[in-house]
């Protein structure tokens, strides 16, 4: 990641933050090459180990954009905040807003973060394209000044939060930007992010925000789970509706009350699971329906009008813990990832059969995150404990793929890209307003990138 002193700054707590657009030797993406050798070969993670003396070398031509940043303590979870810069934007430089929560060494050292990243330029391949599009000028530009102008920028507004943050999910409710936070202290809390959003957009507001620096005060909190958890999701159909699940198998639905500062939490839990609930996803089309997955190896579909049991279930969806799920926005497909390293696609019209319509074994360790692309219903991404982020396209068939190099001929044709360079990747998200752009968080920090494949 970026080294202290280069594109970094010290925050008010003395932690180092940084944002860097340079590739480093630890970032092996697609190609592997050894210094002094003319021949480079494709390296496929999990198939062949690196030999002594070999190291991965990032192929920057495989990326349209690549940046990395650090926030002091690592973030186990984050989410993308919607902004007012428009949908479907692809013109560089890009900007984005993220909300994240830290997992620090001590409970008192944790922070709820809002990050504004901007001046995000493309890689050399995009810069060459930009130059070709520009009208030729007689004036010679100063390349050093040009590079300085193209350095990525980041503003970071941090609120102290007692306890490590397990998962963060954000939503818009009217004018409010809300964050739901599951923390290790066993509470689910709702925070209004307005002060932090003001701070990252205005230097005077940032100065005032830093001066106050008091512990984050939630709009609302719920302690009824009686233990900690990870599963949480905002409804895309009913603003302010929330569902949360814990490590003791219970799921609670939250209904927003008038005024925007309190919620009615159903005290009677949804309780068909027998072990920890790991992830939750609301249906993107039906306001009362959500899905869950669990350590009990099952995936379940629920309707909040028919508590407390699930409507549908795949009881042995994976051979071990089911860690994560994602509901396709436009097709009746659910994507799941488990401790078995498998990625499975489920057609909800055939869900009761207990058989997925597709299954992929590319990752060599448990799956930690999955997400369908918000703009292309056949594309999804996954991250694993093998430190790999994979991108897939279900619309690709074997006959669509021409002759391939020996090293990759046995890979599934639907596999588009393998991204590496981070250690202990925990969560990934596509940016819903910037097609093809992904953000990943890991023990080693954040990557913000767009590959040539999507």
ABEGO torsion letter per residue (X at the ends): XBBBGBGBBBBAAGBBBBBBABBBAABBAABBBBBGBABBBBBBBGABBBBBGBBBBBBAAABABBBBBBAEBBBABBBBBBBAAEBGBABOBBBBBBBBBBBBABAAABBBBBBBBBGBBBBAAAAAAAAAABBBBABBBBAAAAAAAABBBBBBBBBBBBEBBABBBBBBBEABBBBBBBBAAGBBBBBBAAAAAAAAABAAAAAAAAAAGBBBBBABBBAAAGBBBABBBBBAABBGBBBBBBAAGBBBBBBBBBGGABBBBBABBBAABABBBABBBBBAABAABBBBBBAAGBBBBBBAABOABBABBBABABABBBABBBBBAABBBBBBBBAAGBBBBBBAAAAAAGBBABBBBABABBBABBBBBAABAABBBBBBAAGBBBBBBAABBAAABBBBBAAAAABBAABABBBBGBBGBABBBBBAABBGBBBBBBAAEBBBBBBAAX
